[in-house]
Amino acid sequence: MTVQQEAPTEGVTENGEPLEVWIDQDLCTGDGICAQYAPDVFELDIDGLAYVKSPDDELLQAPGATTRVPLPLLRDVVDSAKECPGDCIHVRRVTDRVEVYGPDAA
Protein backbone atom coordinates (compact mmCIF):
# COMPACT_ATOMS: atom_id res chain seq x y z
CA MET A 1 0.00 0.00 0.00
CA THR A 2 1.40 3.38 -0.99
CA VAL A 3 0.78 6.49 1.04
CA GLN A 4 0.54 9.73 -0.91
CA GLN A 5 2.12 12.75 0.64
CA GLU A 6 0.20 15.98 0.81
CA ALA A 7 1.60 18.85 -1.22
CA PRO A 8 3.39 21.42 0.94
CA THR A 9 1.33 24.45 1.85
CA GLU A 10 4.27 26.86 1.93
CA GLY A 11 6.31 28.18 -0.95
CA VAL A 12 9.46 26.20 -1.53
CA THR A 13 12.73 26.68 -3.35
CA GLU A 14 13.87 24.38 -6.13
CA ASN A 15 15.45 22.25 -3.37
CA GLY A 16 12.13 21.93 -1.55
CA GLU A 17 13.06 24.33 1.27
CA PRO A 18 10.22 26.39 2.83
CA LEU A 19 10.21 30.15 2.31
CA GLU A 20 9.16 33.08 4.48
CA VAL A 21 8.62 36.75 3.69
CA TRP A 22 9.03 39.96 5.66
CA ILE A 23 8.77 43.68 4.95
CA ASP A 24 11.18 46.38 6.07
CA GLN A 25 8.72 49.13 7.03
CA ASP A 26 11.57 51.69 7.17
CA LEU A 27 11.81 51.37 3.38
CA CYS A 28 8.11 50.87 2.59
CA THR A 29 6.67 53.60 0.35
CA GLY A 30 3.05 52.56 0.94
CA ASP A 31 2.29 52.09 -2.76
CA GLY A 32 0.32 48.93 -2.00
CA ILE A 33 1.60 46.96 -4.98
CA CYS A 34 2.29 43.99 -2.71
CA ALA A 35 -1.29 43.98 -1.39
CA GLN A 36 -2.57 44.09 -4.98
CA TYR A 37 -0.43 41.11 -6.03
CA ALA A 38 -0.92 38.99 -2.89
CA PRO A 39 -3.70 40.29 -0.60
CA ASP A 40 -3.66 37.04 1.40
CA VAL A 41 -0.03 37.74 2.41
CA PHE A 42 0.28 41.56 2.49
CA GLU A 43 -1.92 44.36 3.78
CA LEU A 44 -1.62 48.11 4.24
CA ASP A 45 -2.31 49.29 7.77
CA ILE A 46 -3.79 52.63 8.86
CA ASP A 47 -0.24 54.03 9.05
CA GLY A 48 -0.02 53.61 5.26
CA LEU A 49 2.69 50.95 5.42
CA ALA A 50 2.56 47.34 4.27
CA TYR A 51 2.82 44.38 6.63
CA VAL A 52 2.74 40.61 6.26
CA LYS A 53 -0.20 38.59 7.55
CA SER A 54 -0.26 35.31 9.44
CA PRO A 55 -2.03 32.27 7.96
CA ASP A 56 -4.93 33.26 10.27
CA ASP A 57 -5.16 36.66 8.50
CA GLU A 58 -3.67 38.53 11.49
CA LEU A 59 -1.61 41.62 10.61
CA LEU A 60 1.93 41.10 11.93
CA GLN A 61 3.20 44.53 12.96
CA ALA A 62 6.31 43.65 14.94
CA PRO A 63 9.50 44.83 13.20
CA GLY A 64 10.94 42.00 11.13
CA ALA A 65 7.84 39.81 11.52
CA THR A 66 7.80 36.97 9.01
CA THR A 67 5.17 34.68 7.58
CA ARG A 68 5.46 31.53 5.51
CA VAL A 69 4.88 31.92 1.79
CA PRO A 70 1.86 29.81 0.75
CA LEU A 71 2.82 27.69 -2.26
CA PRO A 72 -0.16 28.80 -4.40
CA LEU A 73 0.88 32.44 -3.84
CA LEU A 74 4.63 32.04 -4.37
CA ARG A 75 4.67 33.67 -7.81
CA ASP A 76 2.54 36.60 -6.55
CA VAL A 77 4.86 37.14 -3.56
CA VAL A 78 7.95 37.00 -5.81
CA ASP A 79 6.35 39.47 -8.24
CA SER A 80 5.58 41.76 -5.29
CA ALA A 81 9.23 41.70 -4.24
CA LYS A 82 10.38 42.42 -7.80
CA GLU A 83 7.91 45.27 -8.40
CA CYS A 84 8.12 46.95 -4.99
CA PRO A 85 9.31 50.56 -5.48
CA GLY A 86 10.72 50.66 -1.95
CA ASP A 87 12.73 47.42 -2.36
CA CYS A 88 11.47 46.43 1.07
CA ILE A 89 10.08 42.91 0.52
CA HIS A 90 12.43 40.08 1.46
CA VAL A 91 11.78 36.41 0.66
CA ARG A 92 14.19 33.98 2.27
CA ARG A 93 14.68 30.31 3.02
CA VAL A 94 13.47 29.34 6.48
CA THR A 95 16.33 26.92 7.09
CA ASP A 96 19.31 29.28 6.72
CA ARG A 97 17.57 32.68 6.32
CA VAL A 98 19.30 33.32 2.99
CA GLU A 99 17.35 35.78 0.84
CA VAL A 100 16.29 34.27 -2.49
CA TYR A 101 14.08 37.14 -3.75
CA GLY A 102 14.27 40.81 -2.85
CA PRO A 103 16.88 43.55 -2.62
CA ASP A 104 19.46 41.43 -0.78
CA ALA A 105 19.14 38.32 -2.98
CA ALA A 106 22.40 37.07 -4.47
C-alpha beads as a LAMMPS data file, in Angstrom:
LAMMPS data file: protein, C-alpha beads

106 atoms
105 bonds

1 atom types
1 bond types

-500.0 500.0 xlo xhi
-500.0 500.0 ylo yhi
-500.0 500.0 zlo zhi

Masses

1 110.0

Atoms # bond

1 1 1 0.000 0.000 0.000
2 1 1 1.395 3.382 -0.992
3 1 1 0.777 6.494 1.036
4 1 1 0.536 9.726 -0.907
5 1 1 2.125 12.753 0.640
6 1 1 0.199 15.979 0.806
7 1 1 1.604 18.851 -1.217
8 1 1 3.387 21.416 0.935
9 1 1 1.332 24.454 1.854
10 1 1 4.272 26.862 1.933
11 1 1 6.313 28.177 -0.946
12 1 1 9.464 26.199 -1.531
13 1 1 12.734 26.682 -3.355
14 1 1 13.869 24.376 -6.134
15 1 1 15.450 22.255 -3.369
16 1 1 12.135 21.927 -1.550
17 1 1 13.059 24.326 1.267
18 1 1 10.218 26.389 2.833
19 1 1 10.210 30.153 2.306
20 1 1 9.163 33.079 4.480
21 1 1 8.624 36.749 3.688
22 1 1 9.029 39.962 5.661
23 1 1 8.767 43.676 4.951
24 1 1 11.184 46.379 6.072
25 1 1 8.725 49.133 7.030
26 1 1 11.568 51.689 7.173
27 1 1 11.808 51.374 3.379
28 1 1 8.111 50.866 2.592
29 1 1 6.671 53.600 0.354
30 1 1 3.050 52.560 0.944
31 1 1 2.286 52.095 -2.761
32 1 1 0.320 48.925 -1.997
33 1 1 1.598 46.958 -4.980
34 1 1 2.285 43.993 -2.705
35 1 1 -1.289 43.976 -1.394
36 1 1 -2.571 44.092 -4.979
37 1 1 -0.427 41.112 -6.028
38 1 1 -0.917 38.986 -2.894
39 1 1 -3.696 40.293 -0.604
40 1 1 -3.656 37.044 1.399
41 1 1 -0.033 37.740 2.407
42 1 1 0.282 41.561 2.491
43 1 1 -1.923 44.356 3.784
44 1 1 -1.622 48.110 4.240
45 1 1 -2.310 49.292 7.771
46 1 1 -3.790 52.630 8.856
47 1 1 -0.237 54.029 9.054
48 1 1 -0.020 53.611 5.259
49 1 1 2.694 50.949 5.420
50 1 1 2.560 47.338 4.266
51 1 1 2.822 44.378 6.628
52 1 1 2.736 40.606 6.255
53 1 1 -0.196 38.587 7.550
54 1 1 -0.265 35.314 9.442
55 1 1 -2.027 32.269 7.964
56 1 1 -4.929 33.261 10.275
57 1 1 -5.163 36.661 8.498
58 1 1 -3.665 38.531 11.486
59 1 1 -1.611 41.619 10.612
60 1 1 1.935 41.100 11.933
61 1 1 3.200 44.528 12.958
62 1 1 6.310 43.653 14.942
63 1 1 9.499 44.829 13.203
64 1 1 10.938 42.000 11.128
65 1 1 7.840 39.814 11.515
66 1 1 7.797 36.967 9.014
67 1 1 5.167 34.683 7.580
68 1 1 5.460 31.529 5.507
69 1 1 4.882 31.924 1.789
70 1 1 1.863 29.807 0.747
71 1 1 2.820 27.686 -2.261
72 1 1 -0.161 28.801 -4.398
73 1 1 0.881 32.437 -3.842
74 1 1 4.629 32.040 -4.368
75 1 1 4.668 33.673 -7.811
76 1 1 2.543 36.597 -6.549
77 1 1 4.863 37.137 -3.564
78 1 1 7.952 36.999 -5.808
79 1 1 6.353 39.467 -8.243
80 1 1 5.579 41.760 -5.289
81 1 1 9.229 41.696 -4.242
82 1 1 10.381 42.416 -7.800
83 1 1 7.914 45.273 -8.398
84 1 1 8.119 46.951 -4.986
85 1 1 9.305 50.562 -5.485
86 1 1 10.721 50.656 -1.948
87 1 1 12.726 47.421 -2.362
88 1 1 11.472 46.433 1.074
89 1 1 10.083 42.907 0.517
90 1 1 12.428 40.081 1.459
91 1 1 11.777 36.413 0.665
92 1 1 14.186 33.982 2.270
93 1 1 14.677 30.312 3.020
94 1 1 13.469 29.345 6.476
95 1 1 16.334 26.917 7.088
96 1 1 19.310 29.276 6.720
97 1 1 17.571 32.679 6.319
98 1 1 19.301 33.321 2.991
99 1 1 17.347 35.777 0.839
100 1 1 16.293 34.266 -2.488
101 1 1 14.081 37.138 -3.752
102 1 1 14.266 40.806 -2.850
103 1 1 16.881 43.555 -2.623
104 1 1 19.463 41.429 -0.779
105 1 1 19.139 38.316 -2.978
106 1 1 22.396 37.071 -4.470

Bonds

1 1 1 2
2 1 2 3
3 1 3 4
4 1 4 5
5 1 5 6
6 1 6 7
7 1 7 8
8 1 8 9
9 1 9 10
10 1 10 11
11 1 11 12
12 1 12 13
13 1 13 14
14 1 14 15
15 1 15 16
16 1 16 17
17 1 17 18
18 1 18 19
19 1 19 20
20 1 20 21
21 1 21 22
22 1 22 23
23 1 23 24
24 1 24 25
25 1 25 26
26 1 26 27
27 1 27 28
28 1 28 29
29 1 29 30
30 1 30 31
31 1 31 32
32 1 32 33
33 1 33 34
34 1 34 35
35 1 35 36
36 1 36 37
37 1 37 38
38 1 38 39
39 1 39 40
40 1 40 41
41 1 41 42
42 1 42 43
43 1 43 44
44 1 44 45
45 1 45 46
46 1 46 47
47 1 47 48
48 1 48 49
49 1 49 50
50 1 50 51
51 1 51 52
52 1 52 53
53 1 53 54
54 1 54 55
55 1 55 56
56 1 56 57
57 1 57 58
58 1 58 59
59 1 59 60
60 1 60 61
61 1 61 62
62 1 62 63
63 1 63 64
64 1 64 65
65 1 65 66
66 1 66 67
67 1 67 68
68 1 68 69
69 1 69 70
70 1 70 71
71 1 71 72
72 1 72 73
73 1 73 74
74 1 74 75
75 1 75 76
76 1 76 77
77 1 77 78
78 1 78 79
79 1 79 80
80 1 80 81
81 1 81 82
82 1 82 83
83 1 83 84
84 1 84 85
85 1 85 86
86 1 86 87
87 1 87 88
88 1 88 89
89 1 89 90
90 1 90 91
91 1 91 92
92 1 92 93
93 1 93 94
94 1 94 95
95 1 95 96
96 1 96 97
97 1 97 98
98 1 98 99
99 1 99 100
100 1 100 101
101 1 101 102
102 1 102 103
103 1 103 104
104 1 104 105
105 1 105 106
